[in-house]
C-alpha cells in the first residue's frame, strides 16, 4: 500500500466523525450492560452490535476487502489514493447511514433484526477499524486471496451465525421465507419466551 499521509489523517479522523455523530444521535458509548467484551458469539445476544466484535464484524472486513479488490481491478486507471479515499468515505458513510431512522426501520422490518436499536459507538468505530483493516489486507495481498477470504468469511458467518453480508442484503432487498425460518432456528426467543 502506497503511503498517503493526508489520507491516513483523514482515515483516522473517520473515528471521531463516526463516534461523535452516533453519540449526538443518542447511541450509547458502550453496551448499556456497563462493560466491554471483545467478542459476542451470538447474533441473538443482547450484547450483539454493542461490544467490540461480533459476527457482523466479518461483513465490515468483507466491505474493506471488496474496496481493495476494486482498487486492484482499477489499478493503472485509477490512482491508489482514490481507492483509499473511497474506502474511508464508504466506511464512515456505512456507519453513519446505518444509523439513520430509515435504515434502522428497514433492518427492523426483517424478522432476524426485530428490536435492533443500532450499534454502540464503540461497536460502530470498531466496525470501521475492521473495514479499514480489510481494505489494507486486500491492498497487500493478491486478489485471489482476497476473493477466497471473502468466500470463507461469508460461509463461516452464514453457516455458524446464520447471517452474513449477503444474507442481510437479501433480507433487505428480497426476503425469502425459507431463509428467514432457517435463521430463526437458532433464535432462543423464537418460541415467544425470553
C-alpha positions as CSV (number, residue, x, y, z in Angstrom):
1,X,0.0,0.0,0.0
2,X,1.4,3.4,-1.0
3,X,1.9,5.9,1.7
4,X,-0.6,8.7,1.7
5,X,-0.2,10.9,4.8
6,X,-3.2,13.2,4.1
7,X,-5.5,10.2,3.5
8,X,-4.2,8.4,6.6
9,X,-5.0,11.5,8.7
10,X,-8.5,11.5,7.0
11,X,-8.9,7.8,7.8
12,X,-8.0,8.5,11.5
13,X,-10.5,11.4,11.5
14,X,-13.2,9.0,10.5
15,X,-13.1,7.5,14.0
16,X,-14.3,10.7,15.8
17,X,-16.6,11.5,12.9
18,X,-18.5,8.3,13.4
19,X,-18.3,8.4,17.2
20,X,-19.4,12.0,17.7
21,X,-22.2,11.6,15.1
22,X,-23.7,8.5,16.7
23,X,-23.2,9.8,20.2
24,X,-25.1,13.0,19.2
25,X,-27.8,10.8,17.7
26,X,-28.3,9.1,21.1
27,X,-26.4,5.8,20.6
28,X,-24.7,4.6,23.8
29,X,-21.0,4.9,24.0
30,X,-20.6,1.3,25.1
31,X,-23.1,-1.5,25.8
32,X,-25.8,-0.4,28.2
33,X,-24.8,-3.5,30.2
34,X,-21.9,-1.4,31.5
35,X,-19.0,-3.5,30.4
36,X,-17.0,-4.2,27.3
37,X,-16.4,-7.6,25.6
38,X,-14.0,-8.4,22.8
39,X,-16.4,-10.8,21.1
40,X,-20.1,-11.6,21.2
41,X,-20.7,-15.0,19.7
42,X,-24.4,-15.0,19.1
43,X,-26.4,-12.6,16.9
44,X,-29.3,-13.2,19.3
45,X,-27.3,-12.0,22.3
46,X,-28.4,-8.6,23.8
47,X,-24.7,-7.5,23.5
48,X,-24.6,-8.1,19.8
49,X,-23.6,-4.9,18.0
50,X,-22.8,-3.4,21.4
51,X,-19.2,-4.6,22.1
52,X,-16.0,-4.6,20.0
53,X,-16.7,-7.5,17.6
54,X,-19.4,-9.9,16.7
55,X,-20.4,-11.9,13.6
56,X,-21.3,-8.7,11.7
57,X,-17.7,-7.6,12.1
58,X,-17.0,-10.1,9.2
59,X,-19.3,-8.0,7.0
60,X,-17.2,-5.0,7.6
61,X,-14.0,-6.8,6.9
62,X,-15.6,-8.0,3.6
63,X,-16.5,-4.4,2.8
64,X,-12.9,-3.4,3.1
65,X,-11.8,-6.4,1.0
66,X,-14.3,-5.6,-1.7
67,X,-13.0,-2.0,-1.9
68,X,-9.4,-3.3,-2.0
69,X,-10.4,-5.7,-4.9
70,X,-11.9,-2.7,-6.7
71,X,-8.6,-1.0,-6.3
72,X,-6.8,-4.0,-7.9
73,X,-9.4,-4.1,-10.7
74,X,-8.8,-0.4,-11.5
75,X,-5.1,-0.4,-11.0
76,X,-3.4,1.6,-13.7
77,X,-6.7,3.5,-14.4
78,X,-7.3,5.0,-11.0
79,X,-4.6,6.1,-8.6
80,X,-4.4,4.1,-5.3
81,X,-5.2,7.3,-3.4
82,X,-8.7,7.4,-4.9
83,X,-9.4,3.8,-3.8
84,X,-8.1,4.7,-0.3
85,X,-10.4,7.7,-0.2
86,X,-13.3,5.5,-1.4
87,X,-12.6,3.1,1.5
88,X,-12.6,5.9,4.0
89,X,-15.8,7.5,2.5
90,X,-17.8,4.3,2.3
91,X,-16.5,3.1,5.8
92,X,-17.6,6.3,7.5
93,X,-20.7,6.6,5.4
94,X,-21.8,3.0,6.1
95,X,-21.6,3.5,9.9
96,X,-23.5,6.8,9.8
97,X,-26.1,5.9,7.2
98,X,-26.7,2.6,9.0
99,X,-28.0,4.6,12.0
100,X,-30.5,6.8,10.2
101,X,-34.1,6.2,11.0
102,X,-34.9,4.9,7.5
103,X,-32.2,2.2,7.6
104,X,-32.9,1.2,11.2
105,X,-36.5,0.8,10.3
106,X,-35.6,-1.2,7.2
107,X,-33.5,-3.6,9.3
108,X,-36.2,-3.9,12.0
109,X,-38.7,-4.9,9.2
110,X,-36.7,-8.1,8.7
111,X,-37.5,-10.9,11.2
112,X,-33.9,-11.5,12.2
113,X,-33.3,-7.8,13.1
114,X,-36.5,-7.1,15.0
115,X,-35.7,-4.9,18.0
116,X,-32.4,-3.7,16.5
117,X,-31.6,-0.3,18.1
118,X,-28.3,0.2,16.3
119,X,-24.7,-0.2,17.3
120,X,-23.0,1.3,20.3
121,X,-20.4,4.0,19.5
122,X,-17.7,1.5,20.4
123,X,-19.0,-1.2,18.0
124,X,-19.5,1.3,15.1
125,X,-16.0,2.7,15.5
126,X,-14.6,-0.9,15.8
127,X,-16.5,-1.9,12.6
128,X,-14.9,1.0,10.7
129,X,-11.4,-0.1,12.0
130,X,-12.1,-3.7,10.9
131,X,-13.3,-2.4,7.5
132,X,-10.1,-0.4,7.0
133,X,-8.1,-3.5,8.1
134,X,-9.9,-5.5,5.4
135,X,-9.0,-2.8,2.9
136,X,-5.4,-2.7,4.0
137,X,-5.2,-6.5,3.7
138,X,-6.7,-6.6,0.3
139,X,-4.3,-3.9,-0.9
140,X,-1.4,-6.0,0.3
141,X,-2.3,-9.5,-0.9
142,X,-3.1,-10.9,-4.3
143,X,-6.7,-10.5,-5.5
144,X,-7.3,-14.3,-5.5
145,X,-6.5,-14.5,-1.8
146,X,-9.0,-11.6,-1.1
147,X,-11.7,-13.4,-3.0
148,X,-11.0,-16.7,-1.2
149,X,-11.1,-14.8,2.2
150,X,-14.4,-13.2,1.3
151,X,-15.9,-16.6,0.5
152,X,-14.6,-18.1,3.7
153,X,-15.8,-15.2,5.9
154,X,-19.3,-15.3,4.2
155,X,-19.7,-19.0,4.5
156,X,-18.4,-19.0,8.1
157,X,-20.9,-16.3,9.2
158,X,-23.7,-17.8,7.1
159,X,-23.3,-21.3,8.5
160,X,-22.4,-20.6,12.1
161,X,-24.3,-17.3,12.9
162,X,-26.9,-17.8,10.1
163,X,-26.4,-14.2,9.0
164,X,-23.8,-12.5,6.8
165,X,-23.4,-9.6,4.4
166,X,-25.1,-11.4,1.6
167,X,-27.9,-12.8,3.8
168,X,-28.6,-9.4,5.4
169,X,-28.7,-7.8,1.9
170,X,-31.0,-10.5,0.7
171,X,-33.3,-10.0,3.6
172,X,-33.5,-6.3,3.0
173,X,-34.0,-6.5,-0.8
174,X,-35.9,-9.7,-1.4
175,X,-36.9,-11.6,1.8
176,X,-37.3,-15.3,1.4
177,X,-39.4,-17.1,4.0
178,X,-37.4,-20.3,3.9
179,X,-34.2,-18.3,4.7
180,X,-35.9,-16.5,7.5
181,X,-37.2,-19.7,9.0
182,X,-33.7,-21.3,8.8
183,X,-32.2,-18.2,10.5
184,X,-34.8,-18.3,13.3
185,X,-34.0,-21.9,14.2
186,X,-31.1,-20.6,16.3
187,X,-33.2,-17.8,17.9
188,X,-33.7,-18.7,21.6
189,X,-36.6,-16.3,21.7
190,X,-38.3,-17.7,18.5
191,X,-40.8,-19.6,20.7
192,X,-42.0,-16.3,22.1
193,X,-40.4,-16.7,25.5
194,X,-37.4,-14.7,26.9
